[in-house]
Amino acid sequence: MKRLCGGALVAGLLVSATPALAHAPVMGIGGVFGGFLHALLIPEHGMSLMALGLALGQKEFAARRLTGLIFLGALTVGLVATLVAAEWILAGDVLLAATGVLGLLVAVGWMPPVIGWPLAAVVGLMFALDSRPEVTATDEFVRMLIGSGIGAVLALALVAQGSSPLQGNVSRTAVRVLGSWITAIAVLDLALRVATRFATA
């Protein structure tokens, strides 16, 4: 009986769910600050920055800086591409997949440069391509994209720098648990997206 009630509750919640505009401006806030908040409040965006930041925090300063510069370059290319071209529909899916891989690498405590550099580039590029704001005015569009880029860079730097001192046994364990959670969430979110596409096709 309890399973039946639980199933009915879940089904009711799913039926009552309404679509959300993931890239609409935050209510009442636009411009650079609105784009800045957008970069932090979209779950898959914030999660990707958290995963990459935690992975960078395990590296020495020189390696962290180089990987961060690769992210910045890819982010810049993606923002320019978003400005001049249409949104790439699969950017969010690729971003989630890269986030899941990064979370897994954080969980096992291993990220060689040959894997870290391409992942940083993918996250930067897909983050930008998935950041197209739903506004019609060109100047507002540009300001929000600039804000998204600033928010992404600052958030990544804060997470990477903040997690760098966490080198003790307890701290490393906590970071690895967080990495495994990020992977689990990314995989579940990606599976839900794929299942929804098949269900609505």
C-alpha positions in Angstrom: 0.0 0.0 0.0 2.9 2.4 0.9 4.5 1.7 -2.5 1.2 2.5 -4.3 0.8 5.7 -2.4 4.4 6.7 -3.1 4.0 5.9 -6.8 0.8 8.0 -7.0 2.5 10.9 -5.3 5.5 10.8 -7.7 3.1 10.5 -10.7 1.1 13.5 -9.4 4.2 15.6 -9.1 5.4 14.7 -12.6 2.0 15.5 -14.1 1.7 18.8 -12.3 5.2 20.0 -13.4 5.3 22.9 -15.7 8.1 23.8 -18.2 10.7 26.3 -17.1 12.6 28.7 -19.3 16.2 27.9 -18.3 17.7 30.9 -20.2 15.2 33.6 -19.5 16.5 36.6 -17.6 16.2 36.5 -13.8 13.0 38.3 -13.0 13.6 42.0 -12.9 17.3 41.7 -13.5 18.9 42.0 -16.9 22.2 43.3 -18.3 25.6 42.2 -17.1 24.4 41.4 -13.6 21.5 39.3 -14.9 23.9 37.3 -17.1 26.2 36.9 -14.1 23.4 35.4 -12.0 22.3 33.3 -15.0 25.8 31.7 -15.1 25.4 30.7 -11.4 21.7 29.8 -11.1 21.3 27.4 -14.0 22.0 24.0 -12.3 24.0 22.3 -15.0 26.1 25.5 -15.5 26.9 25.9 -11.8 27.6 22.1 -11.5 30.0 22.2 -14.4 31.9 25.1 -12.9 32.0 23.3 -9.5 33.3 20.0 -11.0 36.0 21.8 -13.1 37.0 24.0 -10.1 37.3 21.0 -7.8 39.4 19.2 -10.4 41.7 22.2 -10.8 42.0 22.5 -7.0 43.8 19.2 -7.0 46.5 20.6 -9.3 49.6 22.7 -8.8 49.3 26.4 -9.5 51.0 26.3 -12.9 48.8 23.4 -14.1 45.8 25.1 -12.6 46.5 28.4 -14.4 47.1 26.7 -17.8 43.9 24.7 -17.6 42.0 27.8 -16.5 43.4 29.7 -19.5 42.2 26.9 -21.8 38.8 27.2 -20.3 38.8 31.0 -20.7 39.8 30.7 -24.4 37.1 28.1 -25.2 34.6 30.2 -23.2 35.4 33.3 -25.2 35.2 31.4 -28.6 31.8 30.0 -27.5 30.4 33.4 -26.4 31.4 34.9 -29.7 29.8 32.0 -31.6 26.7 32.4 -29.5 26.6 36.1 -30.4 26.8 35.5 -34.2 25.0 32.1 -34.6 22.0 30.2 -33.4 22.0 28.2 -30.2 23.4 24.6 -30.4 20.7 22.4 -29.0 23.0 19.6 -27.7 25.3 22.0 -25.9 23.6 21.3 -22.6 23.8 17.6 -23.1 27.5 17.7 -23.9 28.1 20.0 -20.9 26.4 17.5 -18.6 28.4 14.6 -20.0 31.7 16.5 -19.5 30.5 17.4 -16.0 29.8 13.8 -15.2 33.3 12.8 -16.4 34.9 15.6 -14.3 33.0 14.6 -11.2 34.2 11.0 -11.7 37.8 12.2 -12.1 37.4 14.3 -8.9 36.0 11.2 -7.1 39.0 9.0 -8.0 41.5 11.9 -7.5 43.1 11.6 -10.9 43.1 14.0 -13.8 46.2 14.0 -16.1 46.6 17.0 -18.4 45.9 15.0 -21.5 42.3 14.5 -20.1 42.0 17.8 -18.1 42.8 20.2 -21.0 40.2 18.8 -23.5 37.6 18.7 -20.7 38.3 22.3 -19.7 37.9 23.3 -23.4 34.7 21.3 -23.8 33.2 22.8 -20.6 34.1 26.4 -21.6 32.8 26.0 -25.1 29.5 24.2 -24.2 28.9 26.5 -21.2 29.0 29.5 -23.6 26.9 27.8 -26.4 24.3 26.9 -23.8 24.1 30.4 -22.4 22.1 32.1 -25.1 19.7 34.4 -23.3 16.0 34.7 -24.3 16.0 38.4 -25.0 15.2 40.2 -28.2 17.2 43.4 -27.8 20.7 43.1 -29.2 22.4 45.3 -26.6 20.7 43.4 -23.8 21.8 40.1 -25.4 25.4 41.2 -25.5 25.4 42.5 -21.9 23.9 39.2 -20.6 26.5 37.2 -22.5 29.3 39.3 -21.0 27.8 38.8 -17.6 27.6 35.1 -18.1 31.3 35.0 -19.1 32.4 37.0 -16.1 30.3 34.9 -13.7 31.7 31.7 -15.1 35.3 32.8 -14.8 34.9 34.2 -11.3 33.0 31.2 -10.0 35.6 28.8 -11.5 38.5 30.8 -10.0 36.8 30.8 -6.5 36.1 27.1 -6.5 39.5 26.2 -7.8 41.3 28.5 -5.3 39.0 27.6 -2.4 39.4 23.8 -2.9 43.2 24.0 -3.4 44.1 24.0 0.3 41.9 21.0 1.0 44.7 18.4 1.0 44.1 16.6 4.3 42.6 13.1 4.4 39.2 14.3 5.6 39.1 17.2 3.2 40.1 15.0 0.2 37.4 12.5 1.2 34.8 15.2 1.3 35.9 16.5 -2.2 35.8 13.0 -3.6 32.3 12.5 -2.2 31.2 15.8 -3.7 32.7 14.7 -7.1 30.7 11.4 -7.0 27.5 13.3 -6.2 28.1 15.6 -9.2 28.6 12.6 -11.4 25.4 11.0 -10.2 23.4 14.2 -10.7 24.8 14.8 -14.1 24.1 11.2 -15.3 20.5 11.3 -13.9 19.9 14.7 -15.5 21.3 13.6 -18.9 19.2 10.3 -18.7 16.1 12.3 -18.0 16.8 14.6 -21.0 17.3 11.7 -23.3 14.2 9.9 -22.0 12.1 13.1 -22.4 13.2 13.5 -26.0 12.3 9.9 -26.8 8.9 10.3 -25.1 8.0 13.5 -26.9 9.4 12.4 -30.3 
